[in-house]
Amino acid sequence: MKKSNLSKAMTALALALSMALSGCGGSAGNAGTESTASPESAGASESTAASEAAADADRNKMPDENNLTSLEVIRLMGNGINLGNTLEAYNHKSYVGGANPDGFETGWGQPYTKPEMIQDMKDAGFDTIRIPVAWTNGMNFESGDYTIDERLMSRVETVVNYALDADMYVIINDHWDGGWWGMFGAEDQATRDKAMEMYKSMWTQIGERFADYSCKLIFESANEELGDRLNDKDITGSKGVLSTNECYETANMINSEFVKLIRSLGGNNPQRFLLIAGYNTDITNTCDDRFKMPEDSADSKLLLSVHYYTPWDYCGTDSVNQWGSPTNYEQQNELMEKLSKFSEQGYGVVIGEYAVMMKSGGIKPDTDKFYSNLLDNCDLYDFCPVLWDCSNFYKRTAGKTSDEALAELFLSRRYENEKSTSTEDIKSAAKARIEENYKKAEEEQSDGIEFPASDDTSVAWIMFASGDYGISYCVGDIYDPTNMTTGVKAQNALITGEGTYTVSLDFSECGLASGVTFSALGISNGETFYPGYIIDIEEILINGEARELAGKEYTCSDDSVCTRVNLYNAWVSNVPDTTRTPDGSSADCSATILPVKNKEKIKTISVTFKLIAP
């Protein structure tokens, strides 16, 4: 709301309630307009203005949060949900063409946000809402004008007020936003300088607009782009030049400038909780010692943001449609424990996005297992989980949730249900459930799997993802024979030393695979039990037909644990220096040796290879 209108609303409130406001912001409707109506209608207008201004005062007052630490506020934030694909729906080109940015939020298939939708989310068990925003939807930044259009700013403020009025914690950020973040990695220093100038201008306007809002409004420094994607070419037209170390340094610098800037803007900003985006918002990258939390003039007011979509084949594609193996639980539990180093240092941690998604918008099997174990870890380690939702769980237009089991889960974990329980008891109960679920998964895995995942064995298998991502089997260096599309039949091989082995996949019961987007031959714990050994491929069969390799294979390891040969990995542009080959030469080696045509229908694939001692 504009300051001139607010002063009139404050006057109306003072006359009606004889009290002073403690903050500013929000929407006062028509409180600042002239009126020639009858005394009766004028009285009603004054009453409405007073009521709306009272709401402003309530949402902007400084509650006890001003005296909380970041670990304490994490508990109050409870469960969270994203207003996904809405105010971050990107349509900058239309704005440059003269369109009103107020209506862009429906551009990615979501409805125009209404207050009852936000209240429904609160009633469904969510205490926090994250509102991603594309601020350049209302900015002519190409010309050097970084002013945010008032219509966009007002719309964001209106939605923020919906959430505050529903008694939710609110997070706002600058999301992908067309990839302008790639300006930070440009070869041209002037472009980098413009990026920082734009970033500071953006947050100065946001910080000043919401300066007097309570600390239930949290600013988030960035999204997933604060990391490797500082080299994105979406806006600059060419890939950036920053090394990984320089990306870390730049990400740290941006976060530091963000904190210093917000603290300087007055109002409640010197004590506002600030959410610091981790590197790529990836847990492993953020736990790297090169990532640094910024210094802060405020005491215990910084939070850390990371995202969790692991394993991606289950969380982000339709190919893997089951979760709950010991490896799944172990991977999730270990990553959460790894992340806890930040809470141990006194930083509240926000899992700013997590989800299990389907193209159809439905609920995938075992989603309840995945979410339940994640929420248990969040209870155990003082994290706030914020579900990524684009009307998958909460159907905004229909005003209802889509899955009864998940609805019960989220309701059971809201702050209201846990506030009367001590933190120690919450942690103890969460730890017991985590251990129980893992033990149950171990018992279930022992049935029907010939070579289960184990630290004590070495197993060869074919990693595979079809060209349309519709079918996959155990993609990644972590061997988990349950990480697959239901119906895939795998013949894996227990490795016992030098010798000849055959591994294969049969897709006939789950629909034929359409081409290949990634494939590799993996040997679990190969680098541990058989260091330096070399894989020599003797034969590859596609649909029972022998195919000549499209290049020379090489043996390598990405994680120093799993030995692999890339069969089709288009993401590898350079053969690593540590390559091992049968003839000792890396000449003519390729990461795309699998002879499969684009969209070729694949029923079976088989690889026979020799494992040779160094």
DAFEN-V662436 format. One record per residue. RES is the residue in three letters. SS is DSSP state (H for helix, E for strand, L for the rest). PHI is phi as a letter, one per 30 degrees, with the letter a starting at -180 (* if undefined). OMEGA is omega in radians with two decimals (none if undefined). Layout:
res={RES	RES}
ss={SS	SS}
phi={PHI	PHI}
omega={OMEGA	OMEGA}
//
This chain:
res={MET	LYS	LYS	SER	ASN	LEU	SER	LYS	ALA	MET	THR	ALA	LEU	ALA	LEU	ALA	LEU	SER	MET	ALA	LEU	SER	GLY	CYS	GLY	GLY	SER	ALA	GLY	ASN	ALA	GLY	THR	GLU	SER	THR	ALA	SER	PRO	GLU	SER	ALA	GLY	ALA	SER	GLU	SER	THR	ALA	ALA	SER	GLU	ALA	ALA	ALA	ASP	ALA	ASP	ARG	ASN	LYS	MET	PRO	ASP	GLU	ASN	ASN	LEU	THR	SER	LEU	GLU	VAL	ILE	ARG	LEU	MET	GLY	ASN	GLY	ILE	ASN	LEU	GLY	ASN	THR	LEU	GLU	ALA	TYR	ASN	HIS	LYS	SER	TYR	VAL	GLY	GLY	ALA	ASN	PRO	ASP	GLY	PHE	GLU	THR	GLY	TRP	GLY	GLN	PRO	TYR	THR	LYS	PRO	GLU	MET	ILE	GLN	ASP	MET	LYS	ASP	ALA	GLY	PHE	ASP	THR	ILE	ARG	ILE	PRO	VAL	ALA	TRP	THR	ASN	GLY	MET	ASN	PHE	GLU	SER	GLY	ASP	TYR	THR	ILE	ASP	GLU	ARG	LEU	MET	SER	ARG	VAL	GLU	THR	VAL	VAL	ASN	TYR	ALA	LEU	ASP	ALA	ASP	MET	TYR	VAL	ILE	ILE	ASN	ASP	HIS	TRP	ASP	GLY	GLY	TRP	TRP	GLY	MET	PHE	GLY	ALA	GLU	ASP	GLN	ALA	THR	ARG	ASP	LYS	ALA	MET	GLU	MET	TYR	LYS	SER	MET	TRP	THR	GLN	ILE	GLY	GLU	ARG	PHE	ALA	ASP	TYR	SER	CYS	LYS	LEU	ILE	PHE	GLU	SER	ALA	ASN	GLU	GLU	LEU	GLY	ASP	ARG	LEU	ASN	ASP	LYS	ASP	ILE	THR	GLY	SER	LYS	GLY	VAL	LEU	SER	THR	ASN	GLU	CYS	TYR	GLU	THR	ALA	ASN	MET	ILE	ASN	SER	GLU	PHE	VAL	LYS	LEU	ILE	ARG	SER	LEU	GLY	GLY	ASN	ASN	PRO	GLN	ARG	PHE	LEU	LEU	ILE	ALA	GLY	TYR	ASN	THR	ASP	ILE	THR	ASN	THR	CYS	ASP	ASP	ARG	PHE	LYS	MET	PRO	GLU	ASP	SER	ALA	ASP	SER	LYS	LEU	LEU	LEU	SER	VAL	HIS	TYR	TYR	THR	PRO	TRP	ASP	TYR	CYS	GLY	THR	ASP	SER	VAL	ASN	GLN	TRP	GLY	SER	PRO	THR	ASN	TYR	GLU	GLN	GLN	ASN	GLU	LEU	MET	GLU	LYS	LEU	SER	LYS	PHE	SER	GLU	GLN	GLY	TYR	GLY	VAL	VAL	ILE	GLY	GLU	TYR	ALA	VAL	MET	MET	LYS	SER	GLY	GLY	ILE	LYS	PRO	ASP	THR	ASP	LYS	PHE	TYR	SER	ASN	LEU	LEU	ASP	ASN	CYS	ASP	LEU	TYR	ASP	PHE	CYS	PRO	VAL	LEU	TRP	ASP	CYS	SER	ASN	PHE	TYR	LYS	ARG	THR	ALA	GLY	LYS	THR	SER	ASP	GLU	ALA	LEU	ALA	GLU	LEU	PHE	LEU	SER	ARG	ARG	TYR	GLU	ASN	GLU	LYS	SER	THR	SER	THR	GLU	ASP	ILE	LYS	SER	ALA	ALA	LYS	ALA	ARG	ILE	GLU	GLU	ASN	TYR	LYS	LYS	ALA	GLU	GLU	GLU	GLN	SER	ASP	GLY	ILE	GLU	PHE	PRO	ALA	SER	ASP	ASP	THR	SER	VAL	ALA	TRP	ILE	MET	PHE	ALA	SER	GLY	ASP	TYR	GLY	ILE	SER	TYR	CYS	VAL	GLY	ASP	ILE	TYR	ASP	PRO	THR	ASN	MET	THR	THR	GLY	VAL	LYS	ALA	GLN	ASN	ALA	LEU	ILE	THR	GLY	GLU	GLY	THR	TYR	THR	VAL	SER	LEU	ASP	PHE	SER	GLU	CYS	GLY	LEU	ALA	SER	GLY	VAL	THR	PHE	SER	ALA	LEU	GLY	ILE	SER	ASN	GLY	GLU	THR	PHE	TYR	PRO	GLY	TYR	ILE	ILE	ASP	ILE	GLU	GLU	ILE	LEU	ILE	ASN	GLY	GLU	ALA	ARG	GLU	LEU	ALA	GLY	LYS	GLU	TYR	THR	CYS	SER	ASP	ASP	SER	VAL	CYS	THR	ARG	VAL	ASN	LEU	TYR	ASN	ALA	TRP	VAL	SER	ASN	VAL	PRO	ASP	THR	THR	ARG	THR	PRO	ASP	GLY	SER	SER	ALA	ASP	CYS	SER	ALA	THR	ILE	LEU	PRO	VAL	LYS	ASN	LYS	GLU	LYS	ILE	LYS	THR	ILE	SER	VAL	THR	PHE	LYS	LEU	ILE	ALA	PRO}
ss={L	L	H	H	H	H	H	H	H	H	H	H	H	H	H	H	H	L	L	L	L	L	L	L	L	L	L	L	L	L	L	L	L	L	L	L	L	L	H	H	H	H	H	H	H	H	H	H	H	H	H	H	H	H	H	H	H	H	H	H	L	L	L	H	H	H	H	L	L	H	H	H	H	H	H	H	H	L	L	E	E	E	L	L	L	L	L	L	L	L	L	H	H	H	H	H	L	L	L	L	H	H	H	H	H	H	L	L	L	L	L	L	L	L	H	H	H	H	H	H	H	H	H	L	L	L	L	E	E	E	E	L	L	L	H	H	H	H	L	L	H	H	H	L	L	L	L	L	L	H	H	H	H	H	H	H	H	H	H	H	H	H	H	H	H	L	L	L	E	E	E	E	L	L	L	L	H	H	H	H	H	H	H	H	H	L	L	L	H	H	H	H	H	H	H	H	H	H	H	H	H	H	H	H	H	H	H	H	H	L	L	L	L	L	L	L	E	E	E	E	L	L	L	L	L	L	L	H	H	H	H	L	L	L	L	L	L	L	L	L	L	L	L	H	H	H	H	H	H	H	H	H	H	H	H	H	H	H	H	H	H	H	H	L	L	L	L	L	H	H	H	L	L	E	E	E	E	L	H	H	H	L	H	H	H	H	H	L	L	L	L	L	L	L	L	L	L	L	L	L	L	E	E	E	E	E	E	E	L	L	L	H	H	H	H	L	L	L	L	L	L	L	L	L	L	H	H	H	H	H	H	H	H	H	H	H	H	H	H	H	H	H	H	H	L	L	L	E	E	E	E	E	E	E	L	L	L	L	L	L	L	L	L	L	L	L	H	H	H	H	H	H	H	H	H	H	H	H	H	H	H	L	E	E	E	E	E	L	L	L	L	L	L	E	E	L	L	L	L	E	E	L	L	H	H	H	H	H	H	H	H	H	L	L	H	H	H	H	L	L	L	L	H	H	H	H	H	H	H	H	H	H	H	H	H	H	H	H	H	H	H	H	H	H	H	L	L	L	L	L	L	L	L	L	L	L	L	L	E	E	E	E	E	E	E	L	L	L	L	L	L	E	E	L	L	L	L	L	L	L	L	L	L	E	L	L	L	L	E	E	E	L	E	E	L	L	L	L	E	E	E	E	E	E	E	E	L	L	L	L	L	L	E	E	L	L	L	E	E	E	E	E	E	L	L	H	H	H	H	L	L	L	L	E	E	E	E	E	E	E	E	E	L	L	E	E	E	L	L	L	L	E	L	L	E	E	L	L	L	L	L	L	E	E	E	E	E	E	L	L	L	L	L	L	L	L	L	L	L	E	L	L	L	L	L	L	L	L	E	L	L	E	L	L	L	L	L	L	L	L	E	E	L	E	E	E	E	E	E	E	E	E	L	L}
phi={*	d	d	d	d	d	d	d	d	d	d	d	d	d	d	d	b	h	b	c	d	c	a	b	j	j	b	c	h	c	d	c	c	d	b	c	d	d	e	d	d	d	d	d	d	d	d	d	d	d	d	d	d	d	d	e	d	d	d	c	d	d	d	d	e	d	c	d	c	d	d	d	d	e	d	d	d	h	d	b	b	c	c	d	h	b	d	c	e	d	a	e	e	d	d	d	d	j	d	d	d	e	c	d	d	c	d	c	j	c	d	d	d	b	d	d	d	d	d	d	d	d	d	d	j	c	c	b	b	c	c	d	b	c	d	d	d	b	b	c	d	e	d	i	c	c	d	d	e	e	d	d	e	d	d	d	d	d	d	e	d	e	d	d	d	d	i	c	d	b	c	b	b	c	d	e	h	i	i	d	e	d	d	d	c	d	d	d	d	d	d	d	d	d	d	d	d	d	e	d	d	e	d	d	d	d	d	d	d	c	e	c	d	d	d	d	c	c	c	c	d	a	b	d	d	d	l	e	d	d	c	d	c	e	c	d	i	b	d	d	c	d	d	d	d	d	d	d	d	d	d	d	d	d	d	d	d	e	d	d	d	d	d	d	c	i	i	c	d	d	c	d	d	c	c	c	d	d	d	i	h	c	d	d	d	d	d	d	d	d	d	b	d	d	d	b	d	d	c	h	b	c	c	c	c	b	c	b	b	c	d	d	d	d	d	c	b	d	d	d	b	a	a	k	d	e	d	e	d	d	d	d	d	d	d	d	d	d	d	d	e	d	d	d	d	j	c	d	c	c	d	d	b	a	a	c	c	b	e	d	i	d	c	d	e	i	e	d	d	e	d	d	d	d	d	d	d	d	d	d	c	i	c	c	d	b	d	d	b	b	i	d	d	c	d	d	d	d	i	a	d	c	b	d	d	d	e	d	d	d	d	d	c	d	e	e	d	c	d	d	c	d	e	d	d	d	d	d	d	d	d	d	d	d	d	d	d	d	d	d	d	d	d	d	d	d	c	i	c	d	b	d	d	a	d	c	b	b	b	c	a	c	d	a	b	d	d	c	h	d	b	a	b	h	d	j	d	c	d	b	d	c	d	a	d	e	j	d	c	c	c	c	b	d	d	b	k	e	l	c	b	b	b	a	b	b	c	d	c	b	j	d	d	c	i	b	c	a	a	a	c	c	b	d	h	d	d	d	c	b	d	i	d	b	c	c	d	c	a	b	c	c	h	i	c	d	b	d	d	d	a	c	d	b	c	a	a	d	b	i	b	c	d	b	b	d	c	b	b	d	d	c	c	b	d	d	d	d	e	b	b	e	c	i	c	c	d	i	d	b	c	b	c	d	d	b	d	e	i	d	d	c	c	b	b	b	b	c	b	c	c	c	d	d}
omega={3.12	-3.09	-3.11	3.10	-3.10	-3.11	3.11	3.10	3.11	3.12	3.14	3.14	-3.14	3.12	-3.05	-3.00	-3.14	3.11	-3.12	3.06	3.11	-3.13	3.14	-3.10	3.13	-3.06	-3.11	3.05	-3.08	-3.03	-3.07	-3.10	3.07	-3.11	3.05	-3.10	3.14	3.11	-3.12	-3.12	3.09	3.10	3.12	3.13	3.12	3.12	3.12	3.13	-3.14	-3.14	-3.13	3.11	3.07	3.09	3.07	-3.10	-3.11	-3.08	-3.06	3.12	3.14	3.14	-3.12	-3.13	-3.12	-3.10	-3.13	2.96	-3.12	3.09	3.13	-3.11	3.11	3.11	-3.13	-3.13	3.02	3.03	3.09	3.11	3.09	2.93	-2.94	3.09	-3.05	-3.11	3.03	3.09	-2.93	3.14	-3.08	-3.11	3.12	3.11	3.10	3.12	3.05	-3.11	3.09	-3.09	-3.12	-3.06	-3.05	-3.00	3.10	-3.01	-3.13	2.97	3.13	-3.13	3.05	-3.01	3.11	-3.08	-3.12	3.08	-3.13	3.12	3.08	3.12	3.07	-3.12	-3.14	3.06	-3.12	-3.09	-3.08	3.03	3.07	-3.08	3.09	-3.08	2.97	-3.04	3.14	2.97	3.10	-3.07	3.07	-2.99	-3.12	-3.13	-3.12	3.09	-3.06	3.12	3.09	-3.13	-3.12	-3.12	3.10	3.14	-3.13	3.14	3.09	-3.14	3.12	-3.13	3.05	3.14	3.06	-3.07	3.11	3.11	3.07	3.11	3.09	2.89	-3.03	3.07	3.01	-3.10	2.84	-2.97	-3.13	2.96	3.08	3.11	-3.14	3.14	3.12	3.07	3.14	-3.12	-3.08	3.09	-3.13	-3.12	3.14	3.11	3.09	3.13	3.10	3.13	3.14	3.10	3.13	-3.14	-3.12	3.11	3.14	-3.07	3.02	3.12	3.13	-3.11	3.12	-3.13	-3.07	-3.02	-3.04	3.02	-3.08	-3.14	2.97	3.01	-3.05	3.07	3.11	-2.94	-3.07	3.10	-3.09	-3.06	-3.09	-3.10	-3.12	-3.07	2.94	3.06	-3.12	-3.08	-3.06	-3.08	-3.06	-3.13	3.10	-3.10	-3.12	-3.00	-3.09	2.98	3.11	3.11	3.13	3.06	3.07	-3.13	-3.13	3.10	3.11	-3.13	3.13	3.12	3.13	3.13	3.10	-3.11	-3.12	-3.11	-3.10	-3.13	-3.07	-2.93	3.03	-3.08	3.11	-3.08	3.12	-3.14	-3.10	3.02	-3.14	-3.10	-3.04	-3.13	3.06	-3.10	-3.02	-2.93	3.13	-3.04	-3.10	3.12	-3.12	3.10	3.04	-3.09	3.11	3.07	-3.11	2.96	-3.08	3.01	-3.05	3.09	3.09	-3.10	3.04	3.14	3.13	3.05	3.11	3.12	2.96	3.10	-3.11	3.06	-3.05	-0.03	-3.05	-3.12	3.07	-3.04	-2.96	3.12	3.11	-2.99	3.12	-3.04	3.03	3.14	3.09	3.08	3.05	3.11	3.10	-3.13	-3.12	-3.14	-3.14	-3.11	-3.12	3.13	3.11	3.10	3.11	-3.13	-3.07	3.10	3.14	3.09	3.07	3.09	3.08	3.12	2.98	-3.09	3.10	2.98	-2.94	3.04	2.90	-3.14	2.89	-2.94	3.02	-3.14	-3.11	-3.08	-3.14	3.13	-3.08	3.06	3.08	3.08	-3.13	3.09	-3.12	-3.10	-3.09	3.13	3.10	3.13	3.06	3.10	3.11	3.06	-3.08	-2.99	3.12	3.05	3.01	3.13	-3.13	-3.07	2.99	-3.06	3.10	-3.07	3.02	3.10	3.08	3.14	-3.00	-3.11	-3.13	3.14	-3.12	3.08	-2.98	-3.08	-3.04	-3.12	3.12	3.12	3.11	3.14	-3.10	3.11	-3.10	-3.07	3.12	-3.05	-3.09	-3.11	-3.07	-2.99	-3.12	3.13	-3.13	3.12	3.14	-3.14	3.10	3.14	-3.12	3.13	3.13	3.14	3.14	3.13	3.12	-3.14	3.14	-3.13	3.12	3.13	3.12	3.13	3.10	-3.14	-3.11	-3.09	-3.08	3.14	2.94	3.13	-3.06	-3.12	3.14	3.12	-3.13	3.06	-3.04	-3.13	3.09	-3.05	3.07	3.13	3.09	2.97	-3.08	2.97	-3.09	-3.08	3.13	-3.11	-3.12	-3.13	3.10	3.07	2.94	3.11	3.14	-3.05	3.10	-3.12	3.07	-3.06	3.06	-3.11	-2.98	2.97	3.13	3.12	3.10	3.08	-3.09	2.95	3.12	-3.05	3.05	-3.09	-3.12	-3.13	3.10	3.10	-3.14	-3.06	3.06	3.07	-3.09	3.05	3.11	-3.08	-2.97	-3.11	-3.14	-3.09	-3.08	3.08	3.12	-3.13	-3.13	3.04	3.07	3.01	3.09	2.99	-3.10	3.02	-3.11	3.14	-3.12	-3.13	3.13	-3.06	-3.08	-3.09	3.09	3.13	-3.05	3.09	3.11	-3.10	-3.13	-3.09	2.99	3.09	3.02	-3.07	3.10	-3.10	3.11	3.14	3.06	-3.12	-3.12	-3.14	-3.11	-3.11	3.04	-3.14	-3.12	3.04	3.11	-3.02	-3.13	3.09	-3.12	3.02	-3.13	2.91	3.08	3.08	3.06	-3.11	-3.07	-3.14	3.12	-3.13	-3.13	3.09	-3.09	-3.13	-3.08	-3.12	3.06	-3.12	3.13	-3.10	3.09	-3.11	3.10	3.13	3.10	3.11	-3.11	3.07	-3.13	-3.07	-3.07	-3.08	-3.14	3.13	3.10	3.12	3.08	-3.14	-3.07	3.08	-3.13	3.02	-3.10	3.13	3.03	-3.06	2.99	3.00	-3.00	3.11	-3.13	none}
//
